[in-house]
Amino acid sequence: MGNPPAVLGPRITIVTPSFNQAAFLEETVRSIRAQGYGNLEHFVVDGGSTDGSAALIERLSDGIDWWVSESDRGQCHAINKGIARATGEIVAYLNSDDTYLPGAFDAAIAAISAPGVQWVAGGVLGFGSDGSACAPVHEWHMAQPPRSLAECLGGNFIAAQPGHFWRKSLFDRHGLFDDSFRYLFDIEWYARLLAAGERCAVIPRPVASYRFHATSKTVSEGDKFEREWERIRAQYLPRVPWLDQPRVRHLVAMRRATVRYGAALAAASREGTPAGWREFRSAVAGYPPSLATRVALGAARRLITGVRA
């Protein structure tokens, strides 16, 4: 008798958006292959890179089911192009500077196979540099995804994007990512799902790594995220149950103040301590209860003792 046919798990589609990331892309692709998962579909959607990425993708194309290198409207648009042609039951995207950790797909499938589960998130390892020569990053966080729309809008969660997997049916029901967002299209998607009653289950282990480097959006453009947070809050706050709205408004105000305390330290580094104190007073005036937080007290201490650039 011959060997019985192998039983394949559900098909997974991974979409990798990329633009001028040749320095990292091969490591990303190989981390996907290293999962050793037999029922895999992998797309690489390059935005017309000029750094040799197309030649690299061509060299790696034996393990890539579809790829393209052409001008697009940015990261979100590239991901949507991949998801639109996905045939997998489970879908995720992995940016071209991030990687999956060993066993990620098996852990994701185990979690998403539980009855009623449509969306899962696992822990993520952060590594690299935050842009400062003296500030290497090496940390990991267990996923604590938002349990409600209120938690999402308040930013009261830990669930880095590379750790997320969704059933394709969620995109069929709720639409693709909103490519009018440059930075927080993933957060808008979480808010959209939570507003529709969907919930995220936790994968109880780290499944991916998130690279910090000088050209990543988190490092080079992180100060621009808050404008998109405000868009998301304006859109979804009316959909929070009215009993929860005071708590959400408190969380939002505290987040705004936290951003301003960070701006105070940045201003002190750039322009001197008086500029830092002006920003600090603005933070307190914007939400006086924030003065009792560790962030505010820490900022005050650094302004008093001297902020190093």
Backbone hydrogen bonds in HBPLUS format (Angstrom, degrees):
<---DONOR---> <-ACCEPTOR-->    atom                        ^
c    i                          cat <-CA-CA->   ^        H-A-AA   ^      H-
h    n   atom  resd res      DA  || num        DHA   H-A  angle D-A-AA Bond
n    s   type  num  typ     dist DA aas  dist angle  dist       angle   num
A0089-GLU N   A0011-ARG O   2.92 MM  78  5.49 128.8  2.19 126.8 137.4     1
A0090-ILE N   A0011-ARG O   3.13 MM  79  6.42 162.5  2.16 159.8 164.0     2
A0012-ILE N   A0039-ASN O   3.02 MM  27  6.52 155.0  2.09 156.9 163.7     3
A0041-GLU N   A0012-ILE O   2.78 MM  29  6.05 149.2  1.88 165.6 167.1     4
A0013-THR N   A0090-ILE O   2.83 MM  77  6.24 162.3  1.86 161.5 166.7     5
A0092-ALA N   A0013-THR O   3.01 MM  79  6.48 147.8  2.12 163.7 169.8     6
A0014-ILE N   A0041-GLU O   2.81 MM  27  6.30 157.2  1.86 162.7 170.1     7
A0043-PHE N   A0014-ILE O   2.94 MM  29  6.32 164.6  1.97 164.2 169.2     8
A0015-VAL N   A0092-ALA O   2.99 MM  77  6.43 156.9  2.04 146.0 152.9     9
A0094-LEU N   A0015-VAL O   2.93 MM  79  6.27 146.6  2.04 143.4 153.9    10
A0016-THR N   A0043-PHE O   2.83 MM  27  6.13 156.1  1.89 151.5 159.7    11
A0045-VAL N   A0016-THR O   2.88 MM  29  6.09 159.4  1.93 143.1 149.6    12
A0018-SER N   A0045-VAL O   3.00 MM  27  6.14 147.8  2.11 146.6 141.7    13
A0047-GLY N   A0018-SER O   2.90 MM  29  6.32 150.7  1.99 160.2 169.2    14
A0024-PHE N   A0021-GLN O   2.95 MM   3  5.65 154.1  2.02 121.6 128.4    15
A0025-LEU N   A0021-GLN O   2.94 MM   4  5.84 149.5  2.04 157.6 166.2    16
A0028-THR N   A0024-PHE O   3.27 MM   4  6.59 153.3  2.35 149.7 157.5    17
A0028-THR N   A0025-LEU O   3.06 MM   3  5.07 116.2  2.48  95.9 111.7    18
A0029-VAL N   A0025-LEU O   2.94 MM   4  6.27 164.7  1.96 161.5 164.2    19
A0030-ARG N   A0026-GLU O   2.92 MM   4  6.10 165.6  1.94 154.6 158.7    20
A0031-SER N   A0027-GLU O   3.02 MM   4  6.14 142.1  2.17 139.0 148.4    21
A0032-ILE N   A0028-THR O   3.29 MM   4  6.64 139.2  2.47 142.9 153.0    22
A0032-ILE N   A0029-VAL O   3.12 MM   3  5.30 131.7  2.37  99.3 111.9    23
A0033-ARG N   A0029-VAL O   3.09 MM   4  6.46 161.6  2.12 152.2 156.9    24
A0034-ALA N   A0030-ARG O   2.86 MM   4  5.91 151.4  1.95 143.2 151.1    25
A0035-GLN N   A0032-ILE O   3.21 MM   3  5.62 161.3  2.24 109.0 114.7    26
A0036-GLY N   A0033-ARG O   3.03 MM   3  5.97 165.8  2.05 126.9 130.2    27
A0065-ASP N   A0042-HIS O   2.82 MM  23  5.42 137.1  2.01 145.5 159.3    28
A0044-VAL N   A0066-TRP O   3.07 MM  22  6.61 152.0  2.15 149.2 157.8    29
A0068-VAL N   A0044-VAL O   3.18 MM  24  6.73 143.9  2.31 156.1 166.0    30
A0046-ASP N   A0068-VAL O   2.82 MM  22  5.88 161.1  1.86 167.8 163.6    31
A0070-GLU N   A0046-ASP O   3.05 MM  24  6.39 156.5  2.10 149.6 143.8    32
A0056-LEU N   A0052-GLY O   3.16 MM   4  6.42 155.3  2.23 148.6 155.8    33
A0057-ILE N   A0053-SER O   2.80 MM   4  6.09 161.2  1.83 159.9 164.7    34
A0058-GLU N   A0054-ALA O   2.91 MM   4  6.12 158.9  1.96 148.4 154.5    35
A0059-ARG N   A0055-ALA O   3.03 MM   4  6.26 152.3  2.11 142.1 149.1    36
A0060-LEU N   A0056-LEU O   3.03 MM   4  6.32 141.9  2.18 143.6 154.3    37
A0060-LEU N   A0057-ILE O   3.07 MM   3  5.01 122.2  2.42  93.4 108.4    38
A0061-SER N   A0058-GLU O   3.24 MM   3  4.95 161.9  2.27 100.1 105.2    39
A0063-GLY N   A0060-LEU O   3.25 MM   3  6.36 163.4  2.28 133.3 134.6    40
A0064-ILE N   A0061-SER O   3.04 MM   3  4.75 168.5  2.05 104.7 107.7    41
A0078-ALA N   A0074-GLY O   3.01 MM   4  6.27 156.4  2.06 154.9 162.4    42
A0079-ILE N   A0075-GLN O   2.98 MM   4  6.32 159.0  2.02 154.9 160.1    43
A0080-ASN N   A0076-CYS O   2.97 MM   4  6.23 162.4  2.00 152.7 157.5    44
A0081-LYS N   A0077-HIS O   3.01 MM   4  6.27 148.9  2.11 145.8 153.8    45
A0082-GLY N   A0078-ALA O   3.25 MM   4  6.61 151.7  2.33 145.3 152.0    46
A0082-GLY N   A0079-ILE O   3.07 MM   3  5.22 118.4  2.46  97.9 112.6    47
A0083-ILE N   A0079-ILE O   2.91 MM   4  6.25 165.2  1.93 158.2 162.1    48
A0084-ALA N   A0080-ASN O   2.91 MM   4  5.93 157.1  1.96 148.3 154.0    49
A0085-ARG N   A0082-GLY O   3.15 MM   3  5.56 141.4  2.31 106.3 116.2    50
A0086-ALA N   A0083-ILE O   3.08 MM   3  4.92 160.9  2.12 103.0 109.0    51
A0168-LYS N   A0089-GLU O   2.84 MM  79  5.37 164.9  1.87 132.9 137.2    52
A0091-VAL N   A0166-TRP O   2.69 MM  75  5.31 166.2  1.71 162.8 167.9    53
A0166-TRP N   A0091-VAL O   2.90 MM  75  5.31 167.5  1.91 156.9 161.1    54
A0098-ASP N   A0095-ASN O   3.06 MM   3  5.49 168.6  2.08 121.9 122.7    55
A0099-THR N   A0209-SER O   3.20 MM 110  5.25 162.2  2.24 137.4 142.3    56
A0209-SER N   A0099-THR O   2.76 MM 110  5.25 161.1  1.80 153.7 154.1    57
A0101-LEU N   A0207-VAL O   2.90 MM 106  5.14 175.9  1.90 123.0 124.4    58
A0104-ALA N   A0101-LEU O   3.15 MM   3  5.71 141.5  2.30 149.1 145.9    59
A0107-ALA N   A0103-GLY O   3.06 MM   4  6.22 159.4  2.11 151.2 156.9    60
A0108-ALA N   A0104-ALA O   2.91 MM   4  6.13 156.1  1.96 150.1 157.1    61
A0109-ILE N   A0105-PHE O   2.88 MM   4  6.06 164.4  1.90 155.1 158.7    62
A0110-ALA N   A0106-ASP O   3.02 MM   4  6.17 160.4  2.06 144.9 150.4    63
A0111-ALA N   A0107-ALA O   3.11 MM   4  6.31 155.3  2.17 143.8 149.9    64
A0112-ILE N   A0108-ALA O   2.89 MM   4  6.06 164.7  1.92 154.8 159.2    65
A0113-SER N   A0109-ILE O   2.99 MM   4  5.85 126.9  2.28 142.7 153.0    66
A0114-ALA N   A0111-ALA O   3.43 MM   3  5.91 168.1  2.44 109.6 113.0    67
A0117-VAL N   A0114-ALA O   3.16 MM   3  5.69 167.7  2.17 140.2 140.0    68
A0167-ARG N   A0118-GLN O   2.89 MM  49  5.33 147.9  1.99 162.1 158.6    69
A0201-ALA N   A0119-TRP O   2.87 MM  82  6.28 166.0  1.89 152.6 152.9    70
A0120-VAL N   A0165-PHE O   2.96 MM  45  5.42 167.4  1.97 158.3 162.1    71
A0165-PHE N   A0120-VAL O   2.97 MM  45  5.42 154.5  2.03 150.4 152.7    72
A0121-ALA N   A0201-ALA O   2.96 MM  80  6.45 143.9  2.10 159.6 170.7    73
A0203-ILE N   A0121-ALA O   2.82 MM  82  5.62 165.6  1.85 134.7 134.0    74
A0122-GLY N   A0163-GLY O   2.86 MM  41  4.65 150.9  1.94 117.5 126.0    75
A0123-GLY N   A0205-ARG O   2.95 MM  82  5.54 152.0  2.03 127.4 128.7    76
A0207-VAL N   A0123-GLY O   2.77 MM  84  5.78 159.2  1.81 150.6 143.8    77
A0124-VAL N   A0141-HIS O   3.17 MM  17  5.75 142.2  2.32 149.0 154.9    78
A0141-HIS N   A0124-VAL O   3.10 MM  17  5.75 154.9  2.16 145.9 149.3    79
A0125-LEU N   A0208-ALA O   2.87 MM  83  6.28 162.3  1.90 149.9 152.9    80
A0210-TYR N   A0125-LEU O   2.60 MM  85  5.93 159.1  1.64 158.9 165.0    81
A0126-GLY N   A0139-GLU O   2.49 MM  13  5.11 164.5  1.51 167.7 173.4    82
A0139-GLU N   A0126-GLY O   2.92 MM  13  5.11 156.5  1.97 141.3 148.7    83
A0127-PHE N   A0210-TYR O   3.01 MM  83  6.29 157.5  2.06 153.9 155.4    84
A0212-PHE N   A0127-PHE O   2.71 MM  85  5.97 165.2  1.74 161.7 167.0    85
A0137-VAL N   A0128-GLY O   2.75 MM   9  5.21 172.8  1.76 137.0 137.8    86
A0129-SER N   A0212-PHE O   2.93 MM  83  5.18 156.8  1.99 123.2 123.9    87
A0130-ASP N   A0135-ALA O   3.29 MM   5  6.08 173.0  2.30 161.0 161.3    88
A0135-ALA N   A0132-SER O   3.07 MM   3  5.22 166.3  2.09 118.4 117.2    89
A0144-GLN N   A0158-ILE O   2.47 MM  14  4.76 176.4  1.47 163.5 162.8    90
A0158-ILE N   A0144-GLN O   2.94 MM  14  4.76 157.4  1.99 125.2 130.0    91
A0152-CYS N   A0148-SER O   3.12 MM   4  6.41 156.4  2.18 146.0 152.8    92
A0153-LEU N   A0149-LEU O   2.98 MM   4  6.21 168.9  1.99 158.5 159.6    93
A0154-GLY N   A0150-ALA O   3.12 MM   4  6.27 145.8  2.24 144.0 153.4    94
A0156-ASN N   A0151-GLU O   2.99 MM   5  5.13 149.6  2.09 160.4 159.0    95
A0155-GLY N   A0152-CYS O   2.99 MM   3  5.18 157.7  2.04 107.1 114.2    96
A0163-GLY N   A0160-ALA O   3.13 MM   3  6.05 161.6  2.16 130.7 135.7    97
A0164-HIS N   A0161-GLN O   3.08 MM   3  5.69 170.1  2.09 132.7 131.9    98
A0170-LEU N   A0167-ARG O   2.98 MM   3  5.79 157.3  2.03 122.6 128.0    99
A0171-PHE N   A0168-LYS O   3.00 MM   3  5.51 124.9  2.32 111.4 123.7   100
A0172-ASP N   A0168-LYS O   3.18 MM   4  6.58 152.4  2.26 147.0 155.4   101
A0173-ARG N   A0169-SER O   3.00 MM   4  6.18 145.5  2.12 142.1 150.2   102
A0174-HIS N   A0170-LEU O   2.83 MM   4  5.87 161.7  1.86 152.2 157.7   103
A0175-GLY N   A0171-PHE O   2.90 MM   4  4.82 135.7  2.10 129.9 132.3   104
A0181-PHE N   A0178-ASP O   3.21 MM   3  6.15 167.4  2.22 123.6 126.5   105
A0188-GLU N   A0184-LEU O   2.97 MM   4  6.29 162.4  2.00 154.6 159.4   106
A0189-TRP N   A0185-PHE O   3.08 MM   4  6.16 148.1  2.18 134.6 142.8   107
A0190-TYR N   A0186-ASP O   2.95 MM   4  6.31 154.9  2.02 148.4 154.8   108
A0191-ALA N   A0187-ILE O   2.93 MM   4  6.21 163.9  1.95 153.2 157.2   109
A0192-ARG N   A0188-GLU O   2.87 MM   4  6.10 153.1  1.94 144.4 152.4   110
A0193-LEU N   A0189-TRP O   2.93 MM   4  6.19 161.3  1.96 153.4 157.5   111
A0194-LEU N   A0190-TYR O   2.87 MM   4  6.10 169.5  1.88 157.5 160.5   112
A0195-ALA N   A0191-ALA O   2.87 MM   4  5.95 156.3  1.92 148.3 154.8   113
A0196-ALA N   A0192-ARG O   3.18 MM   4  6.35 133.2  2.41 134.7 146.1   114
A0196-ALA N   A0193-LEU O   3.03 MM   3  5.12 131.3  2.27  97.0 110.7   115
A0198-GLU N   A0193-LEU O   2.94 MM   5  5.17 153.9  2.01 151.0 142.7   116
A0197-GLY N   A0194-LEU O   3.04 MM   3  5.05 160.5  2.08 103.7 109.1   117
A0205-ARG N   A0203-ILE O   2.77 MM   2  5.71 140.6  1.92 100.5  94.2   118
A0216-SER N   A0213-HIS O   3.11 MM   3  5.51 161.0  2.15 115.4 121.3   119
A0219-VAL N   A0216-SER O   3.16 MM   3  5.43 125.4  2.47 101.8 114.5   120
A0220-SER N   A0216-SER O   2.78 MM   4  5.89 168.1  1.79 172.4 170.2   121
A0221-GLU N   A0217-LYS O   2.82 MM   4  4.90 150.5  1.91 129.8 137.0   122
A0224-LYS N   A0221-GLU O   2.94 MM   3  5.66 166.6  1.96 125.5 129.4   123
A0225-PHE N   A0222-GLY O   3.34 MM   3  5.65 171.3  2.35 112.3 114.6   124
A0228-GLU N   A0225-PHE O   2.98 MM   3  5.57 125.9  2.28 113.3 126.1   125
A0229-TRP N   A0225-PHE O   3.08 MM   4  6.45 149.8  2.17 148.2 157.4   126
A0230-GLU N   A0226-GLU O   3.02 MM   4  6.31 154.8  2.08 150.5 155.8   127
A0231-ARG N   A0227-ARG O   3.23 MM   4  6.59 148.6  2.33 138.6 146.4   128
A0232-ILE N   A0228-GLU O   3.04 MM   4  6.32 161.3  2.07 151.0 154.9   129
A0233-ARG N   A0229-TRP O   2.94 MM   4  6.23 163.5  1.97 155.9 160.3   130
A0234-ALA N   A0230-GLU O   2.95 MM   4  6.09 164.3  1.97 149.4 153.8   131
A0235-GLN N   A0231-ARG O   3.02 MM   4  6.20 149.9  2.11 145.0 153.2   132
A0236-TYR N   A0232-ILE O   2.95 MM   4  6.10 156.3  2.00 153.1 158.9   133
A0237-LEU N   A0233-ARG O   2.81 MM   4  5.30 157.8  1.86 148.5 151.1   134
A0239-ARG N   A0236-TYR O   2.85 MM   3  5.34 151.6  1.93 116.6 125.9   135
A0240-VAL N   A0237-LEU O   3.05 MM   3  5.38 168.6  2.06 116.6 120.1   136
A0244-ASP N   A0241-PRO O   2.84 MM   3  5.49 142.1  1.98 119.0 129.7   137
A0245-GLN N   A0242-TRP O   3.27 MM   3  5.08 145.3  2.40  93.8 103.7   138
A0248-VAL N   A0244-ASP O   3.09 MM   4  6.39 159.1  2.13 155.2 161.8   139
A0249-ARG N   A0245-GLN O   2.85 MM   4  6.04 164.9  1.87 157.8 161.7   140
A0250-HIS N   A0246-PRO O   2.99 MM   4  6.21 148.4  2.09 142.9 151.4   141
A0251-LEU N   A0247-ARG O   2.97 MM   4  6.28 162.1  2.00 150.0 154.3   142
A0252-VAL N   A0248-VAL O   2.81 MM   4  6.04 162.1  1.84 157.2 162.2   143
A0253-ALA N   A0249-ARG O   2.92 MM   4  6.03 162.2  1.96 143.0 148.2   144
A0254-MET N   A0250-HIS O   2.87 MM   4  6.08 156.8  1.93 151.4 158.2   145
A0255-ARG N   A0251-LEU O   2.91 MM   4  6.13 150.6  2.00 143.8 151.9   146
A0256-ARG N   A0252-VAL O   2.93 MM   4  6.23 162.3  1.96 153.8 158.2   147
A0257-ALA N   A0253-ALA O   2.98 MM   4  6.21 158.1  2.03 145.9 151.9   148
A0258-THR N   A0254-MET O   2.90 MM   4  6.11 154.7  1.96 144.7 152.0   149
A0259-VAL N   A0255-ARG O   2.96 MM   4  6.28 157.2  2.02 153.7 158.8   150
A0260-ARG N   A0256-ARG O   3.06 MM   4  6.38 152.9  2.13 144.1 151.6   151
A0260-ARG N   A0257-ALA O   3.02 MM   3  4.98 112.1  2.50  92.4 108.9   152
A0261-TYR N   A0257-ALA O   2.87 MM   4  6.24 148.7  1.96 152.6 161.6   153
A0262-GLY N   A0258-THR O   3.07 MM   4  6.38 154.5  2.14 146.7 153.4   154
A0263-ALA N   A0259-VAL O   2.91 MM   4  6.25 147.4  2.02 142.1 152.1   155
A0264-ALA N   A0260-ARG O   2.85 MM   4  6.15 138.8  2.03 141.6 152.8   156
A0265-LEU N   A0261-TYR O   3.27 MM   4  6.64 153.6  2.34 146.0 150.4   157
A0266-ALA N   A0262-GLY O   3.05 MM   4  6.36 157.2  2.10 147.0 153.8   158
A0267-ALA N   A0263-ALA O   2.81 MM   4  5.98 157.5  1.86 147.7 153.7   159
A0268-ALA N   A0264-ALA O   2.97 MM   4  6.17 152.3  2.05 143.0 150.6   160
A0269-SER N   A0265-LEU O   3.00 MM   4  6.25 150.1  2.09 143.7 151.4   161
A0270-ARG N   A0266-ALA O   2.98 MM   4  6.25 153.1  2.05 147.7 155.0   162
A0271-GLU N   A0267-ALA O   2.70 MM   4  5.60 168.4  1.71 154.4 158.5   163
A0272-GLY N   A0268-ALA O   2.97 MM   4  4.34 138.3  2.15 110.5 118.8   164
A0276-GLY N   A0272-GLY O   3.31 MM   4  6.65 151.9  2.39 144.8 152.9   165
A0276-GLY N   A0273-THR O   2.97 MM   3  4.92 114.8  2.40  96.6 113.4   166
A0277-TRP N   A0273-THR O   2.93 MM   4  6.27 156.5  1.99 160.7 166.6   167
A0278-ARG N   A0274-PRO O   3.05 MM   4  6.35 149.0  2.15 145.2 153.4   168
A0279-GLU N   A0275-ALA O   3.19 MM   4  6.52 159.7  2.24 148.3 152.2   169
A0280-PHE N   A0276-GLY O   2.91 MM   4  6.16 153.4  1.98 146.3 154.9   170
A0281-ARG N   A0277-TRP O   2.89 MM   4  6.11 163.4  1.92 152.6 154.9   171
A0282-SER N   A0278-ARG O   3.07 MM   4  6.32 148.5  2.17 141.1 150.1   172
A0283-ALA N   A0279-GLU O   2.99 MM   4  6.33 148.5  2.09 147.6 155.7   173
A0283-ALA N   A0280-PHE O   3.08 MM   3  5.13 118.6  2.47  95.5 110.3   174
A0284-VAL N   A0280-PHE O   3.08 MM   4  6.46 158.9  2.12 152.8 157.8   175
A0285-ALA N   A0281-ARG O   2.89 MM   4  6.07 162.1  1.92 149.7 154.9   176
A0286-GLY N   A0282-SER O   2.93 MM   4  6.05 147.6  2.04 141.8 150.4   177
A0287-TYR N   A0283-ALA O   3.23 MM   4  6.54 144.6  2.36 144.3 151.9   178
A0290-SER N   A0287-TYR O   2.93 MM   3  5.79 157.6  1.98 131.0 137.4   179
A0291-LEU N   A0288-PRO O   3.03 MM   3  5.77 168.6  2.04 125.6 129.1   180
A0292-ALA N   A0289-PRO O   3.30 MM   3  6.10 165.2  2.32 120.0 122.9   181
A0293-THR N   A0290-SER O   3.08 MM   3  5.46 166.3  2.09 118.4 120.3   182
A0297-LEU N   A0293-THR O   3.05 MM   4  6.32 170.1  2.06 153.6 156.5   183
A0298-GLY N   A0294-ARG O   2.77 MM   4  5.79 154.9  1.84 145.3 152.8   184
A0299-ALA N   A0295-VAL O   2.92 MM   4  6.10 155.1  1.98 144.5 151.4   185
A0300-ALA N   A0296-ALA O   2.90 MM   4  6.15 160.2  1.94 151.9 157.2   186
A0301-ARG N   A0297-LEU O   2.95 MM   4  6.15 159.5  1.99 145.4 151.0   187
A0302-ARG N   A0298-GLY O   3.04 MM   4  6.27 158.2  2.09 146.9 152.4   188
A0303-LEU N   A0299-ALA O   2.91 MM   4  6.15 150.5  2.00 147.4 156.0   189
A0304-ILE N   A0300-ALA O   2.92 MM   4  6.14 149.2  2.01 149.1 157.4   190
A0305-THR N   A0301-ARG O   2.89 MM   4  6.08 164.0  1.92 152.0 156.4   191
A0306-GLY N   A0302-ARG O   2.79 MM   4  5.48 129.1  2.05 134.3 145.5   192
